[in-house]
Amino acid sequence: MNILITGSNGQLGSEIKELSSKYSYNFFFTDVNELDITKEENIRKYVNEKDIDLIINCAAYTAVDRAEEEKEKADLVNHKAVKYLANTAKEKNIPLIHISTDYVFDGKNYRPYVEEDLVNPQGVYGLTKLKGEEAFINSGARGIIIRTSWVYSSFGHNFVKTMLRLKDRGELGVVFDQVGTPTYARDLAETILEIINKNLEKIKNKKAEIYHYSNEGVISWYDFAKAIFEIKNIDIKVNPIESKDYPTPAKRPHYSVLNKNKIKNEFNIEIPYWRESLKKCLKRINNG
């Protein structure tokens, strides 16, 4: 089976690349240099030439604050490119696996979000990601959409690496009034590959459907920072601050906990607890 991965230099794409040797599929890892997904004819040509059987879209415009200024750029990658991928998948009758975000919600919930909950994005990033989901669903293409949250990895830029970079400051302020669950990109990559491995027929015959995935547990960014320094045995004072004391161009959801029962039950997967996954990631960063 020939599998196309877009955005393969990002956190999730890089993790899939590392894990791909365990599987007997032919993977085609692309980033913007190999395949510009903002041009529909490029996608169609690539899928035809390489005889692609399945697409995993890891490409996204993820600069949440910059998206407030670069609306068109964010929309092109997060919405229009998804529409083009979905159109091609529909034409070729191949499934698409697309990654979305908790930012499609407004963060005002009081219990973990289920897939059917009302969406209400609060910024450009969330809105463009929602439009991408809708374009996929409206295309009639088969496959699944996986919404995730607080992604980190030993690859790329993320909260974990930022905290480690700031470790020598002696003191840090981190917001405590935004609550959610981190997602170790490697766990998500393994889940995607296992879904393909064990449930390929299911996703081939499935109208585009939404699933939620993050690690298990609930924490604030403050708790997350504390855990990183504790596991690494770094002596630094972390102060809890409110979001209003750390203003950003884009509004962050205050509550981003995702209910994962649907993906666990339908695909029979186990999801690791966030702290165990954080330990694994920190070990990889250490050895990297």
CORCORDA-V358206 format. One record per backbone hydrogen bond with DSSP energy under -0.5 kcal/mol. NH is the residue of the N-H (numbers start at 1). CO is the residue of the C=O. If there is no record, write none. Layout:
nh/co
NH/CO
NH/CO
//
This chain:
nh/co
3/1
3/26
4/2
4/54
5/3
5/28
6/4
6/56
8/30
10/7
13/7
14/10
15/11
16/12
17/13
18/14
19/15
20/16
22/19
23/20
26/1
27/25
28/3
29/27
30/5
30/28
34/31
35/31
37/35
39/36
40/38
42/39
43/39
44/40
45/41
46/42
47/43
48/44
49/45
50/46
51/48
52/47
53/2
54/2
55/95
56/4
57/55
57/97
58/6
58/56
62/60
64/62
67/63
68/65
69/66
70/66
71/69
74/70
75/71
76/72
77/73
78/74
79/75
80/75
81/76
83/79
84/80
85/81
86/82
87/83
88/84
89/85
90/86
91/87
92/88
93/89
93/90
94/89
95/53
96/142
97/55
98/96
98/144
99/57
100/98
100/146
102/148
104/101
105/102
113/257
117/114
120/104
122/103
127/123
128/124
129/125
130/126
131/127
132/128
133/129
134/130
135/131
136/132
137/133
138/134
139/135
140/136
140/137
141/136
143/206
144/96
145/209
146/98
147/145
147/211
148/100
152/183
162/158
163/159
164/160
165/161
166/162
167/164
169/166
170/167
172/237
174/239
176/241
177/241
179/177
179/254
180/219
183/150
185/152
185/183
187/184
188/184
189/185
190/186
191/187
192/188
193/189
194/190
195/191
196/192
197/193
198/194
199/195
200/196
203/199
204/200
205/201
206/203
207/205
208/141
209/143
211/145
213/147
215/182
216/272
219/180
221/178
222/175
224/220
225/221
226/222
227/223
228/224
229/225
230/226
231/227
232/228
233/230
234/229
235/233
236/234
237/170
238/236
239/172
239/237
241/174
245/242
246/243
256/179
259/113
260/258
264/260
265/261
266/262
267/263
268/264
269/264
274/216
276/273
277/273
278/274
279/275
280/276
281/277
282/278
283/279
284/280
285/281
286/282
287/283
288/284
//
